[in-house]
Amino acid sequence: MKHIKISLYLVLMAFAFHSCKEETKKVVKAEPVVFKKEGELSIFKKETDSLIASFDIEIADSEYETQTGLMYRKSMKANRGMLFVFPEVAGHSFYMKNTEFPLDLIFIKEDMTISNYHENAQPMDESSLPSQGAVQYVLELNAGLVQKLGIQSGDSIAFKKL
């Protein structure tokens, strides 16, 4: 009787092991995140109010969008950006977790003037990149554009949703 129990146990184990091996693995294919133009944004010089540059933008204004931002993307065209719109004016801090290309982050006050910026934030870096004081908006652009365009604190933005 003991041999029958052991034999039955071995047969069941072999069957269980065999069925696990035969199970086909599901391949999950992640769709690439693509740019979706949701608005247009212009940056103006503080002294002269002259146009510095214009960008097509995606607008992150939901909790999910503001938490995800430009994560999981390989790159962004030079004439594009992402504008984060927060419901409250407060100190905000960003990091580059799961962001695969360098960015310039521009922190913008409620009155649409630039408070401060962080240049050349590095991919995958989880260091904190905070605003200096209360802001309501943050604009992410490709790294190097703050310097190239001469963007400074006190410059202003204007944007429209499409």
N, C-alpha and C positions, 0 to 999 in steps of 0.2 A: 504494500500500500504506500509505503514511504517513497518507493521508486516511482510510482505513478504520479504522486504529487510533485515530485522534483521534475519529472519529465514534462508534466503539464505546465509547470511553472516555466521551464526552459522554452517550451513551444510558445507560450504566451509572450515571453520576453523577446524571443526572436521575431515574432509577428509584430510586436510593438516597435522594435528597433527597425525592422524592415519597412514598416509603413512610414516611420519618420523620415527615413532616407528617400523614400519615393515621393514625398511631398514636394511639389514644385514651389520654388521660391518666387514670391511676387516681387517684381521689379517696379519700384516707384520712380517714375521719371518726373523730376521737378521741371516745371515750365519756367523759362527765364523771365525775370521781371523786366518789363519794357516800359519805357517812358510814355506817359500819357499827358499831353499838353492840357492843362486845366486853367492856365492863366498866362498873363504877360506882366513882367516886372521891369521897371526902369530905375536906375540909380542916378542921382543928381549931385553935383558938386555943391558944397555948402556955401561958398563965397559967391558964386555966380549963378547958381541954380541951373547950370548948363548940364546937358545930358552926358553922363559918363559912359553908360552902356545899357543895353536892353537884353532881357533873357526870356525865353519860353520857360514856364515853370509848372511843376507839379505842386499841388497844395496839400500839405499834410495837416488836417484839422480834426481828425478823429483820434481817439486814444490809440487805436491800433496803428494808424499811419504815423503818429508822432513817435511811437515807440520803435517802429521798424525803419522809418526814414529810407535811406539809400542802401540799407543792408542787402546783401546777396546779389549785388549788381557788379558787373565786371568793369564798367566805365560809364561816362556820361559825356555827351557832346559838349563842346566849349560854349555854345550859346544857350545852354540849359542849366537849370538849377532846381532846387526844392525849397519851397517856403513853408516853414512850420508856423502855424497860427495857433496860439494858445488862448484858451478862454479867459485866463487870468493874467494880469500883469504881475510878474514875480521874477525872482532870480531863477534862471534855468541853467542846467549843466548838461553837456553832451559828452559822448565818448564814441569811439570808432569800432566798437565790437561788431564783427561780421560785416564790416565795410571794407571792400576790396580795393579801393583806390583812394589816393590822398585828396583831402578837401580843405577849402578855406571856409570857416564858419563865421558868419556875420550876425551879431546880436543887435536887434533893432527895438527901440523903445516904442511905447504906445503912440507917440506923436510922429512915428515913421522916420526918426533920425537914428543914425547908427551910434550905438553905445560903445561897442568894442568888437574886436574880431580875434580869431585864432587862425594863423596861417599854417598851411602845410600839415594839417592833422594827418597822422600816419595810419595806414590801413591796419586794422585789427588791434590797435592800441586802446586799452581800456582806461587810460588816464583821464581824469576829469577835465573838461574844457568848459569852465563856467562863464556866465555873463558877469559883467561888472555892474551890479545893480539890477533893478527891475526892468524886464523887457517883456514884450508880447510876441515878438516874431524872431525867427532865426532863419537866415538864408544860407543854404549850402551851395557852394560853387566849386568847380575844379580848383585844385591847389594851384597857386601862383597868380590867380586872377586879381586878388586884392592888391598885390604889388604891381602887376602889369598895368592895371587900370588906375592905380593911384588912389584907391578907396581909402578914406580916412574917417575917424570918428567925427560925427557932426554932419557928414553927408546924409542925404535922405533917399528914401525909396518911395515909389508909388506902384501899386499893382492893381490889376483888375482880373476878376474871375471870368472865365468864358462860359 
